[in-house]
Amino acid sequence: MRQVEAVIFDWAGTTVDHGSLAPVKAVTCLFTRHGIALSDIDARRDMGLFKKDHIRRILALPQVESAWHGLQGESPSERDVESTDGGRHMAVEYSHSPIGPLDTSLANKYDAPRAVFCVRSELEDTMRKKFALIAAGMVLAAIPALAHHSFAAEYDNNKPLKLTGKVTKVEWMNPHARFYIDVKDDAGKVSNWEFELGSPNGLMRRGWTRNSLKEGDEVTVTGYHAKDGSNLGNARTINLSDGRKVFAGSTDDGGPTQ
């Protein structure tokens, strides 16, 4: 049996990407080639999704869809998702070894993609079924600081929010659940806000179910505004329609816990 020199648990890209903006730059590069100026925050927002789903979410952003329509004369389609995803090879300049987790003897021998490929191959050939799942759980339990999205990277701790509105959509998905509410201002104008929650598993450990938050519920949300000033917030507590006040964030994303 070949000797394994190192093991890297690639948790939705977090371990390999931590400390590097390469994945974000690769995504912004793809859209730049289409004439779309994509912010780092918009590129990072749904980084945990499958790549095509990630591109679909970006193309659905109002500012991106509007810019795309202005350049192409039509709204983005599934064909555009395929063509944008197909251009990933042009972002190869961003595939070099990130700093941090790959700063090991193995990374000195191979570039980052090759190192990950070699380790994955070893796991598949030798001990994936017997060891990988148990060891991955132990590693993830030991490194809570590597939350998939850092609160400080996207949200402003000095911009607290408290909004009341009606839930219009709930997305119960990894790496973070999300929900949307219609908020009416003093003049009667309605705006739709998106709020990021903790992970579905983390929420369920706190007593949440898929029915805790439903379309049509009237809720009050406290949290923090996105740094880019868009209608995006990180929810920390929610007053639910049944009167309960629940913690809604992640305990390991570096954000406030109250």
N, C-alpha and C positions, 0 to 999 in steps of 0.2 A: 504494500500500500504506500502510495506517495505521501511524503510528509507535508502537512499543511503548515505554512509559515505564518499565516494571519487569517483572521475571519472578520469580515465586514458585514454587519447586518444592515442591509439597505432598507430602512423603514420608510417607505413611500418617498425615497430619495433624500430624506432628512439627514441621515448620517453622512452620506457622501457629499451632499450639498452644503452642510452646515459650515459657515464661515466663508462661503463663496457666493458671489452674485452671478456666477456663470450661467445658471439656469434661467435667471431673469433676463440677462442680457441676450441669451440665445432667443428667447421668445420675442423680446422687443426688436431684435434684428429681423426676424421673419416678417413682422408687420411693417418695419421701416422699408423693406424691399417692396411693399405694396403701397408705399406712400403714406402710411398711417403712423403718426407719432404716438406711441403707446407709453404711458408712464410706468415706472417700475412697480408702483403700488398696484396698478391694474394688471400687470403681468404676473405679479406674485400672488394675487388674491385667491386664485383657485388652483395653485400649483400642484396640489395633491391629487387632482383628477387625472384620468387617462388623458393623453395628449390631445386627442381629437375632441374630447369633451371639454377640455381646457380651452381649446381654440373656439369652440362653439360659444362658450360662456363669454369670451372676450368679444367675439363678433356681435353678441347680443347686447353689449353695453351701449347705451344710447349714443354716447359721443363717438364710439367706434363705428356703429351702424350708420350714423349720420355722415361721418367722414367717408366711409366706404361708398355710400350712395352718391356722394358728391363726386367721387373719383371715377366710379364704375358706371354710374347712371342707374343702378339698381341695388336693392338690398342684398346683403351676403346670403349665399345659398349653400347647400351641402357640397356642391361642386367646389366652392371657394374654401370650405373647410378642408377638403381633400387636397387641393392645390397648395394651401398654406402649410398643412402638415407635411406634404411631399417636399417642401423646401427646407426641411430640417438639416439636410446635409450641408446646406450653405452656411450653417452656424457652427461648423466644426472648429472654428477658431476659439470657441468657448468651451471646448471639451478637455482642456488641460487639467492637471491635478489641482483640486481645490486645496486650500490650506486647512490644517486641523486634523480631522480623523485619518486622512491618508498620508500624514507626515510620518511614515514608518519605513522600515527597511524594504518592505514590499513595494511601496510607492516609489522608492528610489530606483527600483529595477524596471517598473512598468509605468506607463501613464495611467491616469485614473480609470478610464473605461477598460483597459486591458487588465488592471489589477482586480476590478470588480468581476470581470468575466472569469478570470482564473479562479478566484475564490468561489464563485458560484458553481463552477464546474467541479471543483473539489468537493463541495458540499453535496452536489447531486450524485457524485460517484462513490462517496464514502460514508458520510454520516448524516445526510440531510434528514432522513426519516427518524433516526434514533436520537439526534442531538439538537438539530437546528431550532425547532420550535421551543424547546425548554430553555436553551441558551439565549435565544432571542428575547424571551420573556424576562429572563434575569437581567439582560443588558438594558432593556427598555426601562425596567423598574429602577435601575441604578442611575439612569441619566435623564431625569425629568426635565432638565434644562433644555433638552433638545426637542421642545415642543415644535410641532410642524410649522406653525406660524408664530413668530414672536410678537407679543402685544406692542412692544416699543417700536417695532419696525413699521407698523401701519397705523397705530392709533396714538392720540395725544392725551397724555395723562392730565394735562392742564385744560382740557376742553370737555368737562362733564356734560352729559345729556340727560334730560328727563322728558320723555315724550309719551303722550297718550294717544292711542289710535286703535283702529280696527285691523285685525290680522287679515291680510289678503292672500298670503301664500306661506307654506311651511315646507322647507327642504330638509328632510331627515337623512343626511348623507355624510360620509366621511370626506375630509378629515374634520370638518366642523359643520354642525347643523346650522341652518339659517332660517330666518323668517322675515316677512315684509309687512309693514303696517302703513295704512293711509292716515296721515296726520293733517288735521285742519287747523290753519292759523287763525288769528283774531279777525282777519278779513274774510274768512270763509274759504280761502284757497286751500286745496288739498294737494299734498305732496306725498309721494311714496318713499319710505325709508327701508333700507336693508339693514338687518342686524345679524351679526355673527354670534353664535353660541359656542359652547364647548363641544367636545366630540359626543356623538350619540351614546357611546358606552359610558363616558363620564357622567352624562346627564342621567342615564338610567340608574347609575350607582347612587345618585342623589334623589331617586324616587320618581324621576320623570317617566312618562310613557308617551307613545305617539299621540295620545289623545289629550295630553296636558295642554297643548297649544293647538288651536284649530282655527281654520278660516272663519271669520265672522266674530271671533272673540274680541272683546274690548279689553285692552291691557295697558298698563303703564310700565314703561321701560326706563331704567336708569343705566347709564353706561358712559362710553367715551367716544368722541367724534373722530372720524378718520382724519389723518394729517392733510389729505388732499382737499378737504372741505366739501366733498361730495356727500350725498345723502346715504352715508354708510356709517354704522356705529358698531361698537363692540358691547354687547349686552352683558351687564354684570348681575343685575337683579330684575325680576319681572313680577309685577302684581298681576296674577292670573285672574281669569273671570270668576273663579270659584272663591276668590278672596285670599288665596294663599300667596305669600311672597317667597319666591324661590331664587336661589343662586343659579345663574345661567351661564357663567363663564367657565374657563379652564383654570384649574389651580396651578398649572405648570407652564403658563405662557408668559409669566413675568408681569402680568397685569395685576391690578388691585383685586383682593379677594373678598371685599365687602361692597 
